[in-house]
């Protein structure tokens, strides 16, 4: 069994063949998919998808790209969505200093507000971090003992250790399969397996040999295989432990009881 802990299946690139995408995921052993929102509308859609498809769960949040365009009352909208049964996390949230689609102070404030909401609701957070390692860590430390995952981890081992010290999980995606991904290979090798998750970030960042094509949840099996190769172990062990990790972080076994 595998869990794709981060996908965007309500993206328009899946509008024509989503049932086939889900069938391929099932055939690859992917039994649970967490569909992640990036603004209020996509978060609402993620919840609708989780109601429609039993294997899907939802995360609701506001991406740093959207921070400056977020309408008034969006945090209350997230609060309303977050109490629904199949919502397992707040996110994705965080900082993106590569594109800077929103001013950095606006990104930071939206990040802080969502962390506070997660603490209030006792939900984990899914953190987007691009070229913003220092400020992401600073905000997480200042806002308190929130639990969560650094999604599509992009740092080196030193940064990974700082995230682990905060109690965070690290999620590996397609880039770990890229030829020049030496830092990610080191992270995959050295981080305790009990703190790793797997994801696709579909439709983005397809792993080798699908690089440049649309990504989809079935390809999380490729990520698992690569991590197994790096750690010199069998893929079944990687699948089993990362699945248990995801269930623990997102409280998946208790949903629907």
QUICORMO-V600547 format. One record per residue. N is the residue number from 1. RES is the residue in one letter. PSI is psi in whole degrees, 0 to 359 (none if undefined). OMEGA is omega in degrees with one decimal (none if undefined). Layout:
N/RES/PSI/OMEGA
N/RES/PSI/OMEGA
This chain:
1/X/139/176.1
2/X/154/173.8
3/X/125/171.1
4/X/106/-172.0
5/X/2/-179.4
6/X/109/175.6
7/X/162/178.4
8/X/73/-173.3
9/X/352/172.8
10/X/8/172.1
11/X/145/-176.4
12/X/340/179.5
13/X/350/176.1
14/X/5/-171.8
15/X/336/-175.7
16/X/341/-172.2
17/X/30/-176.8
18/X/317/178.1
19/X/321/178.0
20/X/322/177.0
21/X/317/-179.4
22/X/325/177.0
23/X/319/178.0
24/X/323/177.0
25/X/314/179.3
26/X/318/179.9
27/X/331/179.2
28/X/0/178.6
29/X/9/-179.4
30/X/107/-174.2
31/X/342/179.2
32/X/138/177.4
33/X/128/173.7
34/X/115/-177.6
35/X/125/-164.7
36/X/130/176.7
37/X/159/178.9
38/X/353/170.8
39/X/183/-174.4
40/X/318/-178.4
41/X/314/-179.7
42/X/329/176.6
43/X/318/175.2
44/X/318/178.5
45/X/323/178.0
46/X/320/177.7
47/X/319/177.5
48/X/319/178.4
49/X/321/-179.7
50/X/329/175.7
51/X/328/-176.5
52/X/323/-174.7
53/X/117/-174.7
54/X/331/-177.3
55/X/356/-178.0
56/X/142/168.1
57/X/167/-171.8
58/X/147/165.1
59/X/143/-176.4
60/X/133/-177.8
61/X/180/-178.9
62/X/115/-179.2
63/X/149/178.4
64/X/331/176.2
65/X/330/-173.6
66/X/359/-171.2
67/X/319/-176.4
68/X/340/-178.2
69/X/9/-175.6
70/X/121/-179.6
71/X/155/175.7
72/X/137/179.9
73/X/0/-178.0
74/X/325/178.0
75/X/323/175.7
76/X/326/175.1
77/X/319/176.0
78/X/319/178.3
79/X/317/-179.9
80/X/318/-179.8
81/X/323/-169.5
82/X/340/-179.2
83/X/356/178.4
84/X/152/-169.3
85/X/322/-174.9
86/X/9/172.3
87/X/123/-173.2
88/X/355/-178.4
89/X/162/168.4
90/X/131/179.5
91/X/168/15.4
92/X/148/-177.7
93/X/168/175.1
94/X/214/-175.5
95/X/140/175.9
96/X/100/-179.7
97/X/3/177.1
98/X/310/-179.9
99/X/327/-179.1
100/X/45/177.5
101/X/334/173.8
102/X/147/177.5
103/X/144/-174.6
104/X/318/177.0
105/X/327/178.3
106/X/316/175.2
107/X/313/-176.2
108/X/318/-179.5
109/X/319/178.6
110/X/322/176.2
111/X/312/-179.6
112/X/317/-177.7
113/X/323/179.6
114/X/324/175.1
115/X/316/179.8
116/X/321/177.5
117/X/319/178.5
118/X/319/177.2
119/X/319/179.0
120/X/320/-175.2
121/X/358/-178.3
122/X/50/176.6
123/X/148/173.7
124/X/162/178.4
125/X/148/173.9
126/X/114/-169.4
127/X/126/170.9
128/X/126/-178.7
129/X/111/175.2
130/X/116/179.8
131/X/34/-175.9
132/X/31/-172.3
133/X/311/-174.9
134/X/311/-176.3
135/X/326/176.3
136/X/312/179.5
137/X/319/-179.7
138/X/313/-178.6
139/X/317/178.7
140/X/319/178.8
141/X/318/-176.4
142/X/329/-175.1
143/X/347/173.3
144/X/188/-167.9
145/X/62/174.8
146/X/147/177.5
147/X/156/179.3
148/X/197/-175.7
149/X/140/170.0
150/X/103/-173.3
151/X/142/-179.2
152/X/59/-172.5
153/X/135/-173.8
154/X/11/-177.0
155/X/187/177.3
156/X/185/-176.4
157/X/321/180.0
158/X/316/177.5
159/X/321/178.3
160/X/318/-179.2
161/X/324/177.1
162/X/321/177.0
163/X/319/177.7
164/X/323/178.9
165/X/334/176.3
166/X/358/-179.7
167/X/10/-176.1
168/X/153/167.4
169/X/159/176.0
170/X/132/-178.7
171/X/128/179.5
172/X/141/-176.5
173/X/196/-176.4
174/X/322/-178.2
175/X/338/178.8
176/X/342/179.4
177/X/352/-175.5
178/X/147/-173.9
179/X/323/-175.5
180/X/13/-173.6
181/X/61/-176.4
182/X/320/179.3
183/X/318/-179.5
184/X/324/176.4
185/X/319/178.1
186/X/320/177.1
187/X/313/-179.8
188/X/327/-178.2
189/X/321/-167.0
190/X/335/-179.3
191/X/138/177.1
192/X/134/-177.8
193/X/332/-179.4
194/X/354/-178.4
195/X/13/179.9
196/X/143/169.9
197/X/165/177.9
198/X/148/179.0
199/X/171/172.8
200/X/327/-167.8
201/X/29/179.7
202/X/138/12.3
203/X/13/-174.9
204/X/163/164.6
205/X/49/178.1
206/X/140/179.8
207/X/162/167.9
208/X/132/13.2
209/X/17/-178.0
210/X/7/-174.7
211/X/134/-178.2
212/X/349/177.8
213/X/173/175.7
214/X/131/176.8
215/X/157/177.1
216/X/162/-172.1
217/X/330/178.8
218/X/332/-175.5
219/X/355/174.0
220/X/336/176.0
221/X/328/176.9
222/X/320/177.1
223/X/316/178.3
224/X/317/180.0
225/X/319/-180.0
226/X/318/178.2
227/X/320/177.4
228/X/318/178.8
229/X/315/-178.6
230/X/320/-177.3
231/X/358/178.9
232/X/53/177.9
233/X/182/-178.8
234/X/151/-175.6
235/X/332/178.9
236/X/322/178.7
237/X/319/177.5
238/X/314/-179.3
239/X/315/-176.9
240/X/313/-175.3
241/X/317/-179.9
242/X/329/174.9
243/X/315/178.0
244/X/321/177.7
245/X/314/-179.0
246/X/319/178.2
247/X/320/-178.9
248/X/311/-176.6
249/X/315/-173.8
250/X/6/174.8
251/X/36/-173.3
252/X/322/-176.2
253/X/334/-174.9
254/X/351/-178.3
255/X/137/175.9
256/X/2/179.7
257/X/none/none
